[in-house]
């Protein structure tokens, strides 16, 4: 069940809101938990058992960590059980196929005969959203151990925190301390509900009217056969993908924040116009903020951060981004994507204060965006071979065939160029959705309703319509 689907918009959401508000205030968190399990179980009911198991483990570990009079040894044991169990579950379901495939490749390369990796490892199904709720649940135990959060008042409260459907499967990654008070008591008001509905409507429109059309262009280009890409088409294809993934993921975050507000919760912003960044360091302060802050606080700083010299800082940045890339997907293309960002971050940190001159802001922004486009090729490509072929096309290594002319004729249709122009204008010249809504006054609710009406009509004739980050 996707937010941008008829069954969610006209079925699940109205029923969920009705049941939620019919429930007395004291029991609304429990009702929300039950609704969230229905939402998550829509993909596969068995996945709910995995999430429930993870929730139980982390809640009990939290009890051990915060038990009165507990020794440091017991507190550490509780922490490590939580971390190991969560990472083991994530590792098995997300990386078993990757590991099995690479074992078989290495065995073949070395000429070793035998069955290779166990067959069951190649048939593991990835539970949707496991990367997000695992990180979120695990952060609870870590924050309790560090003294950055108070233990959950009850198991139902903690289960609500882990399973909350607005941000369950694609973030933002919410830390327990930021919503603990809201789980105990939150304000429900008509103004808050309408503000949340409007934020949802804007996000819904961003997904349907911007991300999906860009996805169509990107798919044509990245799925083109050999010699079917000319260099202008290749650049347009990766540009379209850059807008697709940005508007797709930020749209989900907008809808998550809007749904949370409708239910009385306030979640943190996850995007701050990232393509306006003038460096890769700034980009990661604006892109997927909840993940970048998670990696900073739970990995980069424990590794030493920037406290142990410039060389160690650069090594830490590279390590964190390699892990961040691998978190996105069990493919070498994601590892390379993360490594490219890590090297770029390290180079910026190493050269800080050594630049003889500063480029104009517009030039820095264009150069940064161009570099990000190159890295998106690896993120989007299905394999390393496809990525290399696509980069070759971008830099003049393909094209000139009849297939390339036909693809160019489709990609450069006026309607597609107009859609790209709109995306450029919104990404580079307008503020993010939250800021737009703060600046709009009496017209924002009416504008949101109009956008919702148009988007629903357009959604009815669109084909492929999933959220990209559900696969991560």
C-alpha positions as CSV (number, residue, x, y, z in Angstrom):
1,X,0.0,0.0,0.0
2,X,1.5,3.3,-1.1
3,X,0.6,6.8,0.0
4,X,0.1,7.6,-3.7
5,X,-2.5,4.9,-4.3
6,X,-6.3,4.9,-4.5
7,X,-6.6,2.3,-1.8
8,X,-4.6,4.4,0.7
9,X,-6.2,7.7,-0.2
10,X,-9.8,6.6,-0.4
11,X,-9.8,3.5,1.8
12,X,-7.2,3.1,4.5
13,X,-6.6,6.8,5.4
14,X,-10.2,7.9,5.9
15,X,-10.9,4.7,8.0
16,X,-7.7,5.2,10.0
17,X,-8.5,8.8,10.8
18,X,-12.0,7.9,11.8
19,X,-11.0,5.1,14.1
20,X,-8.2,7.2,15.6
21,X,-10.4,10.2,16.5
22,X,-13.2,8.0,17.7
23,X,-10.8,6.4,20.2
24,X,-10.6,8.2,23.6
25,X,-7.4,10.3,23.9
26,X,-5.8,7.8,26.3
27,X,-6.0,4.9,23.9
28,X,-5.1,6.6,20.6
29,X,-1.5,5.4,20.6
30,X,-2.7,1.8,20.8
31,X,-5.2,2.4,18.0
32,X,-2.4,4.0,15.9
33,X,-0.2,1.0,16.6
34,X,-2.9,-1.5,15.4
35,X,-3.5,0.6,12.3
36,X,0.2,0.8,11.5
37,X,0.5,-3.0,11.7
38,X,-2.4,-3.3,9.3
39,X,-0.7,-0.8,7.0
40,X,2.6,-2.7,7.2
41,X,1.1,-6.1,6.9
42,X,-0.6,-5.1,3.6
43,X,2.6,-6.1,1.8
44,X,3.1,-9.3,3.6
45,X,1.5,-10.2,7.0
46,X,4.6,-12.2,8.0
47,X,6.7,-9.0,8.0
48,X,4.8,-7.7,11.0
49,X,6.2,-10.6,13.1
50,X,9.7,-9.5,12.3
51,X,8.9,-5.9,13.2
52,X,7.2,-7.0,16.4
53,X,10.2,-9.2,17.4
54,X,12.6,-6.3,16.9
55,X,10.3,-4.1,19.0
56,X,10.2,-6.6,21.8
57,X,14.0,-7.1,21.8
58,X,14.8,-3.3,21.9
59,X,12.1,-2.6,24.6
60,X,13.5,-5.3,26.9
61,X,17.1,-4.2,26.2
62,X,16.0,-0.7,27.2
63,X,14.7,-2.1,30.5
64,X,18.1,-3.7,31.2
65,X,20.0,-0.6,30.2
66,X,17.9,1.7,32.5
67,X,17.3,-0.7,35.4
68,X,17.9,0.9,38.8
69,X,21.2,-0.1,40.2
70,X,22.3,-1.9,37.0
71,X,26.0,-2.4,36.7
72,X,27.9,-1.0,33.7
73,X,28.5,-4.5,32.5
74,X,24.8,-5.3,32.4
75,X,24.1,-1.9,30.7
76,X,26.6,-2.7,28.0
77,X,25.2,-6.2,27.6
78,X,21.8,-4.8,27.0
79,X,23.1,-2.3,24.5
80,X,25.1,-4.9,22.6
81,X,22.2,-7.4,22.4
82,X,20.1,-4.7,20.9
83,X,22.8,-3.7,18.3
84,X,23.8,-7.2,17.4
85,X,20.2,-8.5,17.0
86,X,19.1,-5.5,14.9
87,X,22.2,-5.6,12.7
88,X,21.9,-9.4,12.3
89,X,18.3,-9.2,11.2
90,X,19.1,-6.3,8.8
91,X,22.2,-8.1,7.5
92,X,20.4,-11.4,6.8
93,X,17.3,-10.0,5.1
94,X,19.1,-7.2,3.2
95,X,22.5,-8.7,2.3
96,X,22.1,-12.5,2.2
97,X,21.4,-12.5,-1.6
98,X,24.4,-10.1,-2.1
99,X,26.7,-12.3,0.0
100,X,25.6,-15.5,-1.7
101,X,26.0,-14.1,-5.1
102,X,29.5,-12.9,-4.4
103,X,30.5,-16.2,-2.8
104,X,29.4,-18.0,-6.0
105,X,31.3,-15.5,-8.2
106,X,34.5,-15.9,-6.2
107,X,34.2,-19.6,-6.2
108,X,33.8,-19.6,-10.0
109,X,36.7,-17.2,-10.5
110,X,38.9,-19.5,-8.3
111,X,37.8,-22.6,-10.1
112,X,36.3,-24.2,-7.0
113,X,33.8,-26.8,-7.7
114,X,30.9,-27.4,-5.3
115,X,27.5,-26.1,-4.4
116,X,28.7,-22.6,-3.5
117,X,26.5,-20.5,-1.2
118,X,23.4,-22.2,0.3
119,X,20.5,-22.0,-2.0
120,X,18.1,-20.5,0.6
121,X,20.3,-17.4,0.8
122,X,19.4,-16.5,-2.8
123,X,15.6,-16.6,-2.1
124,X,15.4,-14.2,0.9
125,X,12.7,-11.6,0.5
126,X,13.6,-8.1,1.7
127,X,10.9,-6.8,4.1
128,X,9.8,-3.3,3.0
129,X,11.2,-0.5,5.2
130,X,13.4,-2.7,7.3
131,X,16.4,-0.4,7.0
132,X,14.4,2.5,8.4
133,X,12.6,0.9,11.4
134,X,15.7,-1.1,12.3
135,X,17.8,2.0,12.6
136,X,15.1,3.8,14.4
137,X,14.5,1.0,17.0
138,X,18.2,0.5,17.5
139,X,18.8,4.2,18.2
140,X,16.4,3.9,21.2
141,X,18.8,1.5,23.0
142,X,21.8,3.6,22.1
143,X,20.2,6.8,23.3
144,X,19.2,5.2,26.6
145,X,22.7,4.0,27.2
146,X,24.1,7.4,26.5
147,X,21.5,9.1,28.7
148,X,20.1,11.1,25.7
149,X,16.5,9.7,26.2
150,X,14.2,8.4,29.0
151,X,12.8,4.9,28.7
152,X,9.4,4.4,27.2
153,X,6.6,4.6,29.7
154,X,5.0,1.4,28.4
155,X,5.4,-1.2,25.7
156,X,2.4,0.1,23.7
157,X,4.0,3.5,23.6
158,X,7.3,2.1,22.3
159,X,5.5,-0.2,19.8
160,X,3.7,2.9,18.5
161,X,7.0,4.7,18.1
162,X,8.5,1.9,16.0
163,X,5.5,1.1,13.9
164,X,4.0,4.5,13.2
165,X,2.7,4.2,9.6
166,X,3.4,7.8,8.4
167,X,7.1,7.4,8.5
168,X,7.5,3.6,9.0
169,X,8.8,2.4,5.6
170,X,10.8,5.4,4.2
171,X,11.5,7.8,7.0
172,X,12.3,10.3,8.2
173,X,14.2,8.4,10.8
174,X,12.7,9.7,14.1
175,X,14.6,9.3,17.3
176,X,12.6,8.3,20.4
177,X,13.6,11.4,22.4
178,X,12.1,13.7,19.8
179,X,8.6,12.1,20.1
180,X,8.6,10.7,23.7
181,X,6.5,13.5,25.1
182,X,4.2,13.4,22.1
183,X,3.6,9.7,22.7
184,X,2.5,10.4,26.2
185,X,0.4,13.5,25.4
186,X,-0.1,15.4,22.1
187,X,-2.3,18.3,21.0
188,X,-5.0,17.6,18.5
189,X,-6.6,20.7,16.9
190,X,-8.5,21.6,13.7
191,X,-5.7,24.0,12.7
192,X,-3.1,21.3,13.1
193,X,-5.1,18.8,11.2
194,X,-5.7,21.2,8.3
195,X,-2.0,22.1,8.2
196,X,-1.1,18.5,8.1
197,X,-3.6,17.8,5.3
198,X,-2.3,20.6,3.3
199,X,1.3,19.4,3.7
200,X,0.2,16.0,2.6
201,X,-1.6,17.4,-0.5
202,X,1.5,19.3,-1.5
203,X,3.7,16.2,-1.1
204,X,1.2,14.1,-3.0
205,X,1.2,16.5,-5.9
206,X,5.0,16.6,-5.9
207,X,5.1,12.8,-6.2
208,X,2.4,12.5,-9.0
209,X,3.1,15.7,-11.0
210,X,6.9,15.9,-10.8
211,X,8.6,12.7,-9.6
212,X,6.6,10.2,-11.8
213,X,7.1,12.1,-15.1
214,X,10.8,12.4,-14.4
215,X,10.9,8.7,-13.6
216,X,9.5,7.9,-17.1
217,X,12.3,9.9,-18.8
218,X,15.0,8.4,-16.6
219,X,13.7,4.9,-17.3
220,X,13.8,5.4,-21.0
221,X,17.4,6.5,-20.9
222,X,18.8,4.1,-18.3
223,X,17.1,1.1,-19.9
224,X,18.2,2.0,-23.4
225,X,20.2,-0.7,-25.2
226,X,23.8,-0.4,-26.5
227,X,24.4,2.5,-28.8
228,X,21.0,3.9,-28.1
229,X,22.2,6.8,-26.1
230,X,23.7,10.1,-27.4
231,X,25.5,12.3,-24.9
232,X,22.7,14.9,-24.7
233,X,20.1,12.3,-24.0
234,X,22.3,10.6,-21.4
235,X,22.7,13.9,-19.5
236,X,19.0,14.6,-19.7
237,X,18.3,11.0,-18.4
238,X,20.5,11.4,-15.3
239,X,19.1,14.9,-14.8
240,X,15.6,13.5,-14.9
241,X,16.6,10.8,-12.4
242,X,18.1,13.4,-10.0
243,X,14.8,15.2,-10.0
244,X,12.8,11.9,-9.7
245,X,14.6,10.7,-6.6
246,X,14.6,14.2,-5.0
247,X,10.9,14.9,-5.6
248,X,9.9,11.3,-4.9
249,X,11.7,11.0,-1.6
250,X,11.0,14.6,-0.4
251,X,7.3,14.1,-1.4
252,X,7.2,11.0,0.8
253,X,8.7,13.0,3.6
254,X,6.2,15.8,3.1
255,X,3.3,13.3,3.2
256,X,4.8,11.7,6.3
257,X,5.1,15.0,8.1
258,X,1.6,15.9,7.0
259,X,0.1,12.6,8.2
260,X,2.0,13.0,11.5
261,X,0.6,16.4,12.0
262,X,-2.9,15.1,11.3
263,X,-2.4,12.6,14.1
264,X,-0.9,15.2,16.5
265,X,2.8,14.5,15.9
266,X,5.5,16.8,14.7
267,X,8.4,15.1,12.8
268,X,11.7,16.8,11.8
269,X,12.2,18.1,8.3
270,X,14.1,15.7,6.1
271,X,15.1,18.0,3.1
272,X,16.2,21.6,2.8
273,X,16.5,22.3,-1.0
274,X,19.6,20.1,-1.4
275,X,20.4,20.9,-5.0
276,X,21.1,24.5,-4.0
277,X,24.2,23.3,-2.2
278,X,27.6,24.8,-3.0
279,X,29.6,21.9,-1.8
280,X,29.1,18.2,-1.1
281,X,29.4,18.9,2.6
282,X,26.5,21.3,2.4
283,X,24.5,18.8,0.3
284,X,24.6,16.2,3.1
285,X,23.4,18.8,5.6
286,X,20.3,19.3,3.3
287,X,19.7,15.8,1.8
288,X,18.0,13.1,3.8
289,X,18.8,15.0,7.0
290,X,17.5,12.3,9.4
291,X,19.9,9.7,7.8
292,X,23.0,12.0,7.6
293,X,22.5,13.0,11.3
294,X,22.0,9.4,12.3
295,X,25.3,8.4,10.6
296,X,27.0,11.4,12.2
297,X,25.8,10.8,15.7
298,X,26.0,6.9,15.8
299,X,28.9,6.2,13.5
300,X,31.1,9.2,12.6
301,X,31.5,10.7,16.1
302,X,32.1,7.3,17.8
303,X,34.8,6.6,15.2
304,X,36.5,9.8,16.3
305,X,34.8,12.4,14.2
306,X,37.2,15.2,13.5
307,X,38.9,15.0,16.9
308,X,42.0,12.9,15.9
309,X,43.6,14.9,13.1
310,X,42.9,15.6,9.5
311,X,43.9,12.2,8.1
312,X,41.8,10.3,10.6
313,X,38.8,12.7,9.9
314,X,39.0,11.9,6.1
315,X,39.2,8.2,6.8
316,X,36.2,8.4,9.1
317,X,34.2,10.3,6.4
318,X,35.1,7.7,3.8
319,X,34.1,4.8,6.1
320,X,30.8,6.4,7.1
321,X,29.8,7.1,3.4
322,X,30.8,3.6,2.3
323,X,28.6,2.2,5.0
324,X,25.9,4.7,4.1
325,X,26.1,3.6,0.5
326,X,25.8,-0.1,1.5
327,X,22.8,0.7,3.7
328,X,21.0,1.9,0.6
329,X,21.3,-1.4,-1.2
330,X,23.2,-4.6,-1.5
331,X,25.0,-3.9,-4.7
332,X,28.5,-2.7,-5.6
333,X,27.0,0.3,-7.4
334,X,25.7,1.7,-4.0
335,X,29.1,1.0,-2.4
336,X,30.8,3.0,-5.2
337,X,28.2,5.8,-4.9
338,X,28.9,6.0,-1.2
339,X,32.7,5.8,-1.7
340,X,32.5,8.7,-4.3
341,X,30.7,10.9,-1.8
342,X,33.1,9.9,0.9
343,X,36.2,10.8,-1.1
344,X,34.6,14.0,-2.2
345,X,33.7,14.9,1.5
346,X,37.3,14.0,2.5
347,X,38.8,16.2,-0.2
348,X,36.7,19.1,0.9
349,X,37.7,18.6,4.5
350,X,41.4,18.2,3.6
351,X,41.4,21.3,1.5
352,X,39.4,23.5,3.9
353,X,41.1,26.8,4.3
354,X,43.7,26.1,1.6
355,X,41.7,27.4,-1.4
356,X,43.5,30.4,-3.0
357,X,40.2,31.8,-4.3
358,X,36.5,31.3,-3.9
359,X,34.2,30.6,-6.8
360,X,31.0,32.6,-7.3
361,X,28.1,31.0,-5.5
362,X,26.2,30.1,-8.7
363,X,29.3,28.5,-10.2
364,X,29.9,26.4,-7.0
365,X,26.3,25.3,-7.1
366,X,26.4,24.2,-10.7
367,X,29.7,22.4,-10.3
368,X,28.4,20.6,-7.2
369,X,25.2,19.6,-8.9
370,X,27.1,18.3,-11.9
371,X,29.3,16.1,-9.7
372,X,26.2,14.8,-7.9
373,X,24.7,13.9,-11.3
374,X,27.7,11.8,-12.0
375,X,27.3,9.9,-8.7
376,X,23.6,9.4,-9.3
377,X,24.5,7.2,-12.4
378,X,25.9,4.5,-10.0
379,X,22.9,4.9,-7.7
380,X,20.4,4.4,-10.5
381,X,22.2,1.7,-12.6
382,X,21.2,-1.9,-12.2
383,X,24.9,-3.1,-12.4
384,X,28.4,-1.7,-12.6
385,X,28.5,-2.5,-16.3
386,X,25.4,-0.4,-17.0
387,X,26.9,2.5,-15.0
388,X,30.1,2.4,-16.9
389,X,28.3,2.2,-20.2
390,X,26.0,5.1,-19.2
391,X,29.0,7.3,-18.1
392,X,30.6,6.6,-21.4
393,X,27.5,7.9,-23.2
394,X,27.5,11.0,-21.1
395,X,31.0,11.9,-22.0
396,X,30.6,11.2,-25.8
397,X,31.3,7.5,-26.0
398,X,28.0,6.4,-27.7
399,X,25.3,7.6,-30.1
400,X,25.0,8.1,-33.8
401,X,22.8,5.1,-34.4
402,X,19.2,5.1,-35.6
403,X,18.1,3.9,-32.1
404,X,19.8,6.9,-30.5
405,X,17.9,9.3,-32.9
406,X,14.6,7.7,-32.1
407,X,15.2,7.9,-28.3
408,X,16.3,11.6,-28.6
409,X,13.1,12.4,-30.5
410,X,11.0,11.0,-27.6
411,X,13.1,12.5,-24.8
412,X,13.2,16.0,-26.3
413,X,9.5,16.3,-26.9
414,X,8.3,19.8,-25.9
415,X,6.2,18.4,-23.0
416,X,9.2,16.6,-21.5
417,X,11.4,19.7,-21.8
418,X,8.7,21.8,-20.2
419,X,8.5,19.3,-17.3
420,X,12.2,19.4,-16.8
421,X,12.1,23.2,-16.8
422,X,9.5,23.2,-14.1
423,X,11.6,20.8,-12.0
424,X,14.7,23.1,-12.4
425,X,12.6,26.1,-11.3
426,X,11.3,24.4,-8.3
427,X,14.5,22.7,-7.2
428,X,16.8,25.7,-7.7
429,X,14.6,28.8,-7.3
430,X,11.9,28.0,-4.8
431,X,12.2,27.1,-1.1
432,X,11.4,23.7,0.3
433,X,7.7,22.7,0.9
434,X,7.7,23.7,4.5
435,X,9.0,27.2,3.8
436,X,6.5,27.6,0.9
437,X,3.6,26.7,3.3
438,X,4.9,29.1,5.9
439,X,4.9,31.9,3.3
440,X,1.5,31.1,1.9
441,X,-1.3,32.5,4.0
442,X,-5.0,32.2,3.3
443,X,-4.4,30.4,-0.1
444,X,-2.4,27.4,1.0
445,X,-5.3,25.1,1.9
446,X,-7.2,25.9,-1.3
447,X,-4.0,25.5,-3.3
448,X,-3.4,22.1,-1.7
449,X,-6.9,20.9,-2.4
450,X,-6.6,22.0,-6.1
451,X,-3.3,20.2,-6.3
452,X,-4.8,17.1,-4.8
453,X,-7.7,17.1,-7.2
454,X,-5.4,17.5,-10.2
455,X,-3.0,14.8,-8.9
456,X,-5.7,12.2,-8.3
457,X,-7.0,12.8,-11.9
458,X,-3.4,12.4,-13.3
459,X,-2.7,9.4,-11.1
460,X,-5.6,7.6,-12.7
461,X,-3.8,7.5,-16.1
462,X,-0.2,6.9,-14.8
463,X,1.3,3.5,-14.9
464,X,4.3,2.9,-12.6
465,X,3.9,4.7,-9.3
466,X,6.0,3.3,-6.4
467,X,8.2,5.2,-4.0
468,X,11.8,4.7,-4.8
469,X,13.0,4.5,-1.2
470,X,10.7,1.6,-0.4
471,X,13.3,-0.7,-1.9
472,X,16.0,0.5,0.5
